[in-house]
Amino acid sequence: MTVTPDRIAETEALIRPHVRRTPILQIDGRDCGLDTMDITLKLELTQHAGSFKTRGAFANLLTRPAPAAGVAAASGGNHGAAVAYAAMRLGLPARIFVPQISSPAKIERIRSYGATLEVGGDRYADALAACVAWTGASGALSIHAFDQAETMLGQGTLALEFEQQAPGIDTVLAGVGGGGLIGGIAAWYQGRIRVVGVEPEAAPTLSHALAAGRPVDAPTGGIAADSLAPLRVGDQVFPIVRDHVASVVLVDDDAIRTAQKTLWRVARIVAEPGGAAAFAALLSGRYRPAPGERVGVVVSGGNTVAVDFDAVR
């Protein structure tokens, strides 16, 4: 199955009754300490289950028959919440595997959707190994967090929707973990606008892959490790981003924290670290738009505990 604009449009029509059309918000860069600039935020953290992952979850469950054993997924947290939510809505049993670094907010959200939750191991790779073992033994349908065509088709519907809402943007910035989101975005735009990936310095999966010419293991640390730190970028993701992503920039943990605080101060948006990473690239100067460049930023997800950012120094 190929990930093309036509297939993304078909997927969007299929999942439309089940997902939210998330809003956009236009802000003035000067309010964030930047030069005069129009910034359009795609507020995907308002999606069901708190992130764009819900799109890929429904794309999988509506196109792939689930056996009696139900579905299973490995996740840092957001994908697990999305699969649990979609399975609940479609009346399917779900078992979700997350590592110990998964945030309490994400663990609670998964449980609230009625899924069976397995917490173990230090990183996403450990959860994935446990999920593979379970699906092999049980026959449950495995829903991969990023390296699957159906998943990328679902995530690509975000870009279709964003283009309808903000047709004049020149550039889209999106956070990168395993690459399902940026793969879907890049597959939709096909080079018609600039697509820029943003990774934590502590988890440079795509940067390492591009340097090596193939997916390779990368560090898996940083404050966004529960959403943007798989061991490597996806094998199916890689050719798409290699061909259609303009560049990848790295941001450190301090820049991500600053982005979280700024989103709260300027627009009262509470984003988890992974959800603020793309915005951090603008604030830190790791991505510098040209004069007059119209920039779109994906803000996803919102699965975090309530934080008094005003009190954080």
C-alpha positions as CSV (number, residue, x, y, z in Angstrom):
1,M,0.0,0.0,0.0
2,T,1.4,3.4,-1.0
3,V,1.0,6.6,0.9
4,T,-0.3,9.1,-1.7
5,P,-2.4,12.2,-1.7
6,D,-5.3,10.3,-3.3
7,R,-5.1,7.6,-0.6
8,I,-4.9,10.2,2.1
9,A,-8.1,11.9,0.7
10,E,-9.9,8.5,0.7
11,T,-8.8,7.9,4.3
12,E,-10.0,11.3,5.4
13,A,-13.4,10.6,4.1
14,L,-13.4,7.2,5.9
15,I,-12.4,8.5,9.3
16,R,-14.2,11.9,9.2
17,P,-17.2,10.7,11.3
18,H,-14.8,9.6,14.0
19,V,-12.3,12.4,14.4
20,R,-12.4,16.0,15.1
21,R,-11.6,18.8,12.6
22,T,-9.2,20.5,15.0
23,P,-8.9,24.3,15.0
24,I,-6.2,26.6,13.9
25,L,-5.0,29.7,15.7
26,Q,-3.1,32.6,14.1
27,I,-0.7,34.4,16.4
28,D,1.7,37.3,16.0
29,G,5.3,36.3,16.3
30,R,6.0,39.6,18.1
31,D,4.0,38.3,21.0
32,C,6.5,35.5,21.4
33,G,9.6,37.7,21.1
34,L,10.1,37.0,17.4
35,D,10.3,39.3,14.5
36,T,7.1,40.3,12.8
37,M,5.7,37.0,11.5
38,D,2.4,35.3,10.9
39,I,2.3,31.9,12.7
40,T,-0.5,29.5,12.3
41,L,-0.9,26.8,15.0
42,K,-2.7,23.6,14.1
43,L,-4.1,22.7,17.5
44,E,-4.2,18.9,17.1
45,L,-3.8,18.5,20.9
46,T,-7.6,19.1,20.9
47,Q,-8.1,15.9,19.0
48,H,-9.9,12.9,20.6
49,A,-7.4,11.2,23.0
50,G,-5.2,14.3,22.9
51,S,-3.1,13.9,19.8
52,F,-3.0,13.3,16.0
53,K,-2.5,9.6,16.8
54,T,-6.3,9.1,16.8
55,R,-6.3,9.7,13.0
56,G,-4.0,6.8,12.4
57,A,-5.8,4.6,14.9
58,F,-9.1,4.9,13.2
59,A,-7.5,4.5,9.8
60,N,-6.2,1.1,10.9
61,L,-9.3,-0.1,12.6
62,L,-11.6,0.9,9.8
63,T,-9.5,-0.7,7.1
64,R,-8.1,-3.9,8.8
65,P,-10.4,-6.6,10.2
66,A,-9.8,-7.2,13.9
67,P,-9.9,-10.8,15.2
68,A,-11.7,-11.9,18.3
69,A,-8.5,-11.2,20.3
70,G,-8.9,-7.6,19.5
71,V,-6.1,-5.1,18.9
72,A,-2.8,-4.3,20.5
73,A,-0.4,-1.4,20.4
74,A,3.0,-0.4,21.8
75,S,3.3,3.2,22.6
76,G,5.1,5.9,24.6
77,G,1.5,6.9,25.6
78,N,-0.2,8.9,22.9
79,H,-0.6,6.2,20.3
80,G,-1.8,3.8,23.0
81,A,-4.4,6.3,24.1
82,A,-5.5,6.8,20.5
83,V,-5.9,3.0,19.9
84,A,-7.7,2.5,23.2
85,Y,-10.1,5.3,22.3
86,A,-10.7,4.1,18.8
87,A,-11.2,0.5,20.0
88,M,-13.6,1.6,22.7
89,R,-15.7,3.5,20.1
90,L,-15.8,0.6,17.7
91,G,-16.5,-2.0,20.4
92,L,-13.1,-3.9,20.2
93,P,-11.0,-5.2,23.0
94,A,-7.6,-3.5,23.2
95,R,-4.3,-4.3,25.0
96,I,-1.8,-1.4,25.2
97,F,1.9,-1.7,26.1
98,V,3.8,1.3,27.4
99,P,7.3,1.8,29.0
100,Q,7.8,3.0,32.6
101,I,8.6,6.5,31.3
102,S,5.1,7.0,30.0
103,S,3.5,9.9,31.9
104,P,0.8,9.4,34.5
105,A,-1.6,11.5,32.4
106,K,-1.2,9.2,29.4
107,I,-1.5,6.0,31.6
108,E,-4.7,7.3,33.1
109,R,-6.1,8.3,29.8
110,I,-5.5,4.8,28.4
111,R,-7.1,3.2,31.4
112,S,-10.1,5.5,31.1
113,Y,-10.9,4.1,27.7
114,G,-11.2,0.6,29.1
115,A,-8.1,-1.0,27.5
116,T,-5.9,-3.5,29.3
117,L,-2.7,-1.8,30.1
118,E,0.7,-3.3,30.4
119,V,3.5,-1.1,31.8
120,G,7.1,-2.4,31.6
121,G,10.6,-1.7,30.4
122,D,12.5,1.5,30.2
123,R,11.8,2.7,26.7
124,Y,9.4,2.4,23.7
125,A,11.5,-0.4,22.2
126,D,10.8,-2.5,25.3
127,A,7.0,-1.9,25.0
128,L,7.2,-2.8,21.3
129,A,9.0,-6.1,22.0
130,A,6.3,-7.0,24.6
131,C,3.5,-6.1,22.1
132,V,5.1,-8.2,19.4
133,A,5.3,-11.2,21.7
134,W,1.6,-10.7,22.8
135,T,0.3,-10.4,19.2
136,G,2.3,-13.5,18.2
137,A,0.8,-15.5,21.0
138,S,-2.8,-14.2,20.9
139,G,-3.4,-13.4,17.3
140,A,-4.5,-9.8,18.1
141,L,-4.2,-7.2,15.4
142,S,-1.0,-5.1,15.9
143,I,-1.4,-1.3,15.3
144,H,2.1,0.2,14.8
145,A,2.6,3.7,16.1
146,F,4.3,5.0,13.0
147,D,5.9,2.5,10.6
148,Q,2.7,1.3,8.8
149,A,1.0,2.7,5.7
150,E,-2.4,2.8,7.3
151,T,-1.0,4.8,10.2
152,M,0.7,7.3,7.9
153,L,-2.5,7.6,5.8
154,G,-4.4,8.6,8.9
155,Q,-1.8,11.1,10.0
156,G,-1.7,12.6,6.5
157,T,-5.3,13.7,6.9
158,L,-4.0,16.3,9.3
159,A,-2.1,17.9,6.4
160,L,-5.1,17.7,4.1
161,E,-7.2,19.5,6.8
162,F,-4.5,22.0,7.5
163,E,-4.2,23.0,3.9
164,Q,-8.0,23.5,3.7
165,Q,-7.8,25.8,6.8
166,A,-4.6,27.6,5.9
167,P,-4.0,27.4,2.2
168,G,-1.4,30.2,2.1
169,I,1.2,28.8,4.4
170,D,4.7,28.3,2.9
171,T,6.2,26.0,5.6
172,V,4.9,23.4,8.1
173,L,6.9,22.5,11.2
174,A,6.1,19.2,12.9
175,G,7.7,17.2,15.7
176,V,9.4,13.9,14.8
177,G,9.6,10.6,16.8
178,G,9.2,7.6,14.6
179,G,8.1,9.7,11.7
180,G,4.5,8.7,11.2
181,L,3.2,12.3,11.4
182,I,5.8,13.9,9.3
183,G,5.7,11.0,6.8
184,G,2.0,11.6,6.4
185,I,2.4,15.4,6.1
186,A,5.2,15.1,3.5
187,A,3.2,12.5,1.5
188,W,0.3,14.9,1.3
189,Y,2.2,18.0,0.3
190,Q,4.6,16.2,-2.1
191,G,7.1,19.1,-2.0
192,R,4.4,21.8,-2.8
193,I,5.4,23.6,0.4
194,R,8.4,23.2,2.8
195,V,8.0,20.5,5.4
196,V,10.5,20.8,8.3
197,G,11.0,18.1,11.0
198,V,11.9,19.0,14.6
199,E,13.5,16.6,16.9
200,P,14.9,16.7,20.4
201,E,18.6,16.8,20.5
202,A,18.4,13.8,22.9
203,A,16.4,11.7,20.4
204,P,17.6,12.5,16.9
205,T,16.1,9.5,15.1
206,L,15.5,11.1,11.7
207,S,18.7,13.1,11.8
208,H,20.7,10.0,12.3
209,A,18.8,8.1,9.6
210,L,19.4,10.9,7.0
211,A,23.1,11.0,7.9
212,A,23.4,7.3,7.5
213,G,21.1,7.0,4.4
214,R,18.9,4.5,6.2
215,P,17.1,4.0,9.6
216,V,19.6,3.4,12.4
217,D,19.5,3.3,16.1
218,A,19.6,6.7,17.9
219,P,19.6,7.9,21.5
220,T,16.3,7.9,23.3
221,G,16.4,10.5,26.0
222,G,15.1,14.0,26.9
223,I,12.0,15.4,28.4
224,A,9.9,14.4,25.3
225,A,11.1,10.7,25.5
226,D,7.5,9.4,26.0
227,S,6.4,10.7,22.6
228,L,9.5,11.6,20.5
229,A,12.0,8.9,21.3
230,P,11.7,5.5,19.5
231,L,14.9,3.7,18.9
232,R,14.9,4.5,15.2
233,V,12.7,6.1,12.5
234,G,10.4,3.7,10.6
235,D,11.6,1.8,7.5
236,Q,8.4,2.7,5.6
237,V,8.6,6.3,6.8
238,F,12.2,6.9,5.7
239,P,11.8,7.0,1.9
240,I,9.0,9.5,2.2
241,V,10.8,11.9,4.4
242,R,14.0,11.5,2.5
243,D,12.3,12.6,-0.7
244,H,9.8,15.2,0.6
245,V,11.0,16.7,3.9
246,A,13.1,19.9,3.3
247,S,15.1,19.8,6.5
248,V,15.3,18.5,10.1
249,V,16.4,20.7,13.0
250,L,17.2,19.8,16.6
251,V,16.1,21.5,19.8
252,D,17.3,21.0,23.3
253,D,15.2,20.4,26.4
254,D,15.4,24.0,27.6
255,A,14.0,25.2,24.3
256,I,11.1,22.8,24.6
257,R,10.4,24.0,28.1
258,T,10.4,27.6,26.9
259,A,8.0,26.7,24.1
260,Q,5.6,25.1,26.6
261,K,5.7,28.2,28.8
262,T,5.3,30.6,25.8
263,L,2.3,28.7,24.4
264,W,0.7,29.0,27.8
265,R,1.6,32.7,28.2
266,V,0.6,33.8,24.7
267,A,-2.4,31.6,24.0
268,R,-3.2,29.6,27.2
269,I,-2.3,26.4,25.4
270,V,-1.1,23.5,27.6
271,A,1.1,21.3,25.5
272,E,3.1,18.3,26.5
273,P,6.9,18.5,25.7
274,G,6.5,16.5,22.5
275,G,3.6,18.8,21.5
276,A,5.7,21.9,21.9
277,A,8.9,20.7,20.2
278,A,8.0,22.1,16.7
279,F,7.2,25.5,18.2
280,A,10.5,25.4,20.1
281,A,12.4,25.4,16.7
282,L,11.0,28.9,16.0
283,L,11.5,30.3,19.4
284,S,15.1,29.1,19.7
285,G,16.1,30.2,16.2
286,R,16.9,26.7,15.1
287,Y,14.5,27.4,12.3
288,R,14.6,30.9,10.9
289,P,11.9,31.9,8.5
290,A,12.7,34.2,5.6
291,P,11.1,37.6,5.6
292,G,7.4,37.3,4.8
293,E,7.4,33.5,5.1
294,R,4.1,32.1,6.4
295,V,4.7,29.3,8.9
296,G,2.4,26.6,10.2
297,V,3.2,24.7,13.3
298,V,1.6,21.4,14.5
299,V,0.9,21.5,18.2
300,S,0.2,17.9,19.4
301,G,-0.3,16.4,22.0
302,G,-1.9,17.6,25.1
303,N,-1.6,14.6,27.4
304,T,0.1,16.1,30.4
305,V,-0.7,16.9,34.0
306,A,-1.8,20.4,34.7
307,V,1.2,22.7,35.2
308,D,1.3,26.2,36.5
309,F,3.6,27.5,33.8
310,D,3.4,31.0,35.3
311,A,5.2,29.7,38.4
312,V,7.9,27.8,36.4
313,R,11.2,29.6,36.2
